[in-house]
Amino acid sequence: MEILDAIPACKAPPGGRLDDAMLANYRAAGVLILEDFVPVEKCVQLRERALELVDAFDPQTVRHVFSTTRQTQLDDRYFYESGDKIRFFLEDDAFDANGKLRQAKEHCLNKMGHAMHDLDPVFDAFSRTPELAALVDSLGFEEPGIIQSMYIFKPPRIGGEVICHQDSTFIYTEPQSCVGFWFALEDATLENGCMHFIPGAHKMPLKQRNYRRDDGTFIIETIDDTPWPEDRKLPAEAKAGTLVIFDGRMPHLSGANLSDRSRHAYTLHVIDQRCHYPANNWLQRGPDMPLRGFD
Ligand code: FE2
């Protein structure tokens, strides 16, 4: 395994399909930055739709937080049952000591998930474009399924850090097939908590399976305890409209947002439906919501 000194980046290919050189870069690094994949107007439209959904949400009814550092969601059904719903998760520091939101509602949310792409027409249209379908096809998926969507708010001042992890830890298939699609809806910079990757480290084994269902509880299973070379992590600053694709085994993280600007992003996770999706994965959907690809 070779850790690389740069994250490959290029202009989004017309039509979405990666050419051989782009594919080779992606396979070597496990991550590829595609600039201007989405027109900025489409990013604005998705942000506006997200804020409409936020408007209809009352944070006092669910004071749930989502944190990868504190693992507070371990016994939280609101989280575990969100695979086929649209639900809202607050930042750790959303409320002050008096139980009041510290700042405007949309600036207290960590994320929204995990099925906007199937339940909301605006998210559906953003998630299922000919360009994305062509990109996914060029990556070798034969029967792609969009298993989850997340809207990441990374709000100003209280946007929490996300510690280093692999997404196949949460979205596990046999064999592993998960690929992450991360869309910058606003400019992501070092100041507002951009993503970081360790290019090349996707060739390391999967470290954990997280929140595996086990007799009514959810457990963290350690598969391999080889440490990641986190000192080789590189930032992926990204202008609005950029798409970053990364292998499910790519270790990645993002810092806290202590700046005055939000860092909204949208993610999709795609699996190949030819692979086995275990019934004990935390993320499940009901029989009335079969997994869909890009049609
Ligand atoms: Fe992730």
Boltz pocket constraint, residues with backbone or C-beta under 6 A from the ligand:
constraints:
  - pocket:
      binder: B
      contacts: [[A, 165], [A, 166], [A, 167], [A, 252]]
      max_distance: 6.0
